[in-house]
Amino acid sequence: MIWFIYIVGGVFIALACAMFYVFYRSHHFGMFLMGVTYSASGVLAIALPHWWPLLAGFVMVWLLRFMGLEPEVAPPADENPVREEAGAIRDERKADR
């Protein structure tokens, strides 16, 4: 069980590093908060070999996501919108209904 805690704690720290890199590139404050949460829970789980910091960190990150602090992902430019003659953009999914 202790190895599982170390592995998941290491994964949380790796996720935090990735989120800090995304924050560095995009300056999205939600990424910074989620990175801090993941890194704190990963370090705490490794320092105190218990499972509850991992669960608490996971739940807190999901609460941050539900509050809207996750960056939006825009679709590729040629996927859904279709440009009409008048210059307006309409969504193909809405047009099919």
Number of C-alpha atoms within 10 A of each C-alpha: 8 11 10 11 20 19 13 16 26 17 15 24 21 16 17 24 16 14 22 21 15 15 18 13 9 11 12 16 14 19 25 19 20 26 25 19 21 28 24 19 25 29 18 18 24 21 11 12 17 15 20 14 21 22 12 14 22 18 13 17 21 15 13 17 15 10 10 11 18 17 12 7 6 6 9 8 8 7 9 13 15 14 11 9 7 6 8 9 12 13 12 12 9 7 7 6 5
